[in-house]
Amino acid sequence: MININKRLAHFQQSKVDDQLVLPFDLRQRSRLRVTLSSGREAALLLDRGTIMRGGDLLETEDGYVVEIVAAPQAVTDVTAKTPQALMCAAYHLGNRHVPLQVGDGWLRLEQDHVLNEMLVGLGMITTDQTAPFEPEAGAYGGGHRHGGDDDNYQRLPSKRLKPNA
């Protein structure tokens, strides 16, 4: 088993040796036993509070580079007839501390039938699907930071993803 213990900065270009496909709930864990796409077993041993994003590069003790891939998972896409109505939905979801991916004219959240009923009651158009989920990091960037982390703004999902991706 290999130990993955370092996150590479986004500006570091590295040859990717393998991939790790995980849904969002597992990309929030800093200690985890995983199986890489190649079938190799690995242990994630990252700093507490680390949130892995699709496209992040991690490194093992011996220099093996692993790319994180956001796994498709059960999500609900939310649209509205007006921008104001969509902002109202975002307000109500935020008030419940629901992780949200925010796009141009749409929201994405993990599937939840109770939240879906609330959204439909607010007049939203909801579409259940299977897709990668990259919620916003939060007002303070989310996750653990280091003094040299200067790329946090670019790491926000809304800055890196294409609409409806």
C-alpha positions in Angstrom: 0.0 0.0 0.0 1.3 3.5 -0.9 0.8 6.6 1.3 -0.5 9.7 -0.3 0.6 12.5 2.0 1.1 15.7 0.0 -1.1 18.1 -2.1 0.7 19.8 -5.0 0.1 23.4 -5.7 -2.1 24.0 -8.8 0.7 25.9 -10.6 3.0 22.8 -10.3 2.8 20.9 -13.6 3.4 17.2 -12.9 3.1 14.0 -14.9 0.0 12.2 -13.5 0.7 8.5 -12.7 -2.7 7.5 -11.6 -6.2 8.8 -10.7 -8.5 8.6 -7.7 -12.2 8.9 -8.4 -14.2 9.9 -5.3 -17.7 11.5 -4.6 -17.7 14.8 -2.7 -18.4 13.2 0.7 -15.2 11.2 0.5 -13.2 14.1 -0.9 -13.7 15.9 2.4 -11.9 13.2 4.4 -8.2 13.5 5.1 -7.7 9.9 6.4 -9.0 7.2 4.1 -8.1 3.9 2.6 -8.7 4.0 -1.2 -8.2 2.1 -4.4 -6.7 4.1 -7.3 -7.9 3.7 -10.9 -5.0 1.3 -11.6 -6.2 -1.0 -8.8 -3.4 0.0 -6.4 -4.3 0.3 -2.7 -3.4 3.6 -1.0 -3.8 5.4 2.2 -4.8 9.1 2.2 -2.8 10.9 5.0 -3.5 14.5 4.3 -3.7 17.5 6.6 -6.9 17.6 8.6 -9.5 19.9 7.0 -8.3 19.2 3.4 -11.0 19.2 0.8 -10.0 17.6 -2.5 -11.4 19.0 -5.7 -11.5 17.4 -9.1 -8.2 18.2 -10.8 -6.2 18.4 -7.6 -2.9 16.6 -7.7 -1.6 14.6 -4.7 1.8 13.0 -4.2 3.0 9.9 -2.5 6.0 9.6 -0.3 8.0 8.3 -3.3 6.9 11.0 -5.8 4.0 9.1 -7.5 1.4 11.7 -8.6 -2.3 11.0 -8.3 -5.0 13.2 -9.9 -8.3 13.6 -8.0 -11.4 13.0 -10.2 -14.9 14.1 -9.0 -17.0 11.0 -9.3 -20.5 11.3 -10.8 -23.1 11.1 -8.1 -26.8 11.6 -7.5 -27.4 15.4 -7.7 -30.3 17.8 -8.4 -29.9 20.7 -10.8 -32.1 23.7 -10.0 -33.2 26.4 -12.4 -35.8 29.1 -12.1 -37.9 31.3 -14.4 -36.1 34.5 -13.1 -32.8 35.3 -11.5 -34.6 36.6 -8.4 -36.4 33.3 -7.9 -33.1 31.4 -8.2 -31.5 33.7 -5.7 -34.4 33.0 -3.3 -33.8 29.3 -3.7 -30.1 29.8 -3.0 -31.0 31.8 0.1 -33.2 29.1 1.5 -30.7 26.3 0.8 -27.9 28.4 2.3 -30.0 29.1 5.3 -30.0 25.3 5.8 -26.2 25.1 5.2 -26.6 22.9 2.1 -23.5 22.6 0.1 -24.2 24.1 -3.3 -22.5 24.2 -6.7 -23.3 27.5 -8.3 -23.4 28.0 -12.0 -24.6 30.7 -14.4 -28.4 30.4 -14.0 -28.3 27.1 -12.1 -27.6 25.5 -8.7 -26.6 21.9 -8.0 -27.0 20.0 -4.7 -26.8 16.4 -3.6 -30.2 14.7 -4.1 -32.5 15.1 -1.1 -36.3 14.5 -1.4 -37.2 16.9 1.4 -35.1 19.8 -0.2 -36.5 18.9 -3.6 -40.1 19.3 -2.3 -39.2 22.7 -0.8 -37.6 23.8 -4.1 -40.6 22.7 -6.1 -42.9 24.5 -3.6 -40.8 27.7 -4.2 -41.5 27.3 -8.0 -38.1 26.0 -9.0 -37.5 23.5 -11.8 -35.5 20.5 -10.5 -33.8 17.9 -12.5 -32.3 14.8 -10.9 -29.2 13.4 -12.6 -25.9 11.7 -12.0 -23.0 14.2 -12.4 -19.8 15.3 -10.6 -20.5 17.6 -7.6 -18.1 20.5 -6.8 -19.8 22.8 -4.2 -18.5 26.2 -3.4 -15.8 26.3 -0.8 -17.6 28.8 1.4 -17.0 32.4 2.3 -13.5 31.7 3.7 -12.2 29.3 1.0 -12.9 26.2 3.0 -10.4 23.5 4.0 -7.0 23.8 5.5 -4.7 26.5 4.3 -0.9 27.0 4.3 1.0 30.2 4.1 2.1 29.5 0.5 -1.5 28.9 -0.8 -2.0 31.8 -3.1 -4.3 30.0 -5.6 -7.4 29.7 -3.4 -9.5 32.0 -5.6 -8.8 29.9 -8.7 -9.7 26.8 -6.7 -13.3 27.9 -6.2 -15.5 25.6 -8.3 -17.4 28.5 -9.8 -14.1 29.8 -11.3 -12.9 26.4 -12.7 -16.0 24.7 -14.0 -18.0 25.2 -17.1 -21.8 25.7 -16.7 -23.8 22.5 -16.6 -20.6 20.4 -16.3 
